[in-house]
Amino acid sequence: MRIAVFGVGGVGGYFGGRLAQAGEQVIFIARGEHLETMQKDGLRVDSTKGNFLIKPVQATSDPRQVGVVDIVLLAVKAWQVTEAAQAMRTMIGEETGVIFLGNGVDAVAQLVAALGAAHVLGGRCQISALIAAPGQIQHVGIEPRVAFNELDGQSSQRVERLRQAFERAGVSVTIPEDIQAAIWEKFIFIAATSGLGAITRAPAGVFRSIPETRQMLEGAIVETVQVARGLKINLPENIAAQTLATIDGIGAEIVASMARDILAGRPSELGAQNGAVVRLGLELGIPTPTHTFIYASLLPSELKARGELRS
């Protein structure tokens, strides 16, 4: 398949790298020193599942140079989705599918508004990975998995072809019948771990083990589940317990990407994660006190990182 990976951070670099390693025609869209190093030295991926190097690499900063592709794997930050959708238009052919693998629950609607529903699939991934240095991705934890499907749950040739590509790449892949529910299942996990990691400035092993912060963690999970149910998302009855068990099972050293960004003073996905729970809760009339506290507490540093707060 001809696959464009739009955004080459931990997610795009790892999964795009695995697809390229397996022989798929992958074109990476990146920028800055990261792009320059990839073009010169290739894309290096260090992983608990085996290190590898993709060289030479097809990489550019200009989507107009790519041409039409079969699939776009969109792996930018949540606040960059609309801008990326506009930039990728020249890559979209009649049958092209676009899958957002990042965090949050707003991207599908944003992509549909920008590109039309026929081009948008739902997707999610599970991994903890980051840019360790220009041209180098480090997979630090969590078994890499992807899930995607057409929004209506109907089978399609493009979904089947991409499933086979990921399987050839050795990546665990599932095709959920209800992809919106699958996206929300991840969102319940990521909003809780991101918020707790950022506000405690600690990895998962710390905030899940202290009784006071564990209580906050459980509250954050329950609030997001209540919002999802208010939106008629079809979640398992025991999703809160499942999510907490998942968090208990991840590596003690894991820090979510949103928390890493906040701790480093970079713009983060605060508005698309904890902020989204607060916003949707207000719209539905569902109280979200834990997420409201997290969002309000982190908002000053977020505004400062975005240059919107005078110090």
Secondary structure, 3 states (H helix, E strand, C coil): CEEEEECCCHHHHHHHHHHHHCCCEEEEECCHHHHHHHHHHCEEEECCCCCEEECCCEEECCHHHCCCEEEEEECCCHHHHHHHHHHCHHHEEEEEEEEECCCCCCHHHHHHHHHCHHHEEEEEEEEEEEEEECCEEEEEEEEEEEEEEECCCCCCHHHHHHHHHHHHCCCEEECCCCHHHHHHHHHHHHHHHHHHHHHHCCCHHHHCCCHHHHHHHHHHHHHHHHHHHHCCCCCCCCHHHHHHHHHHHCCCCCCCHHHHHHHCCCCCCHHHCHHHHHHHHHHHCCCCHHHHHHHHHHHHHHHHHCCCCCC
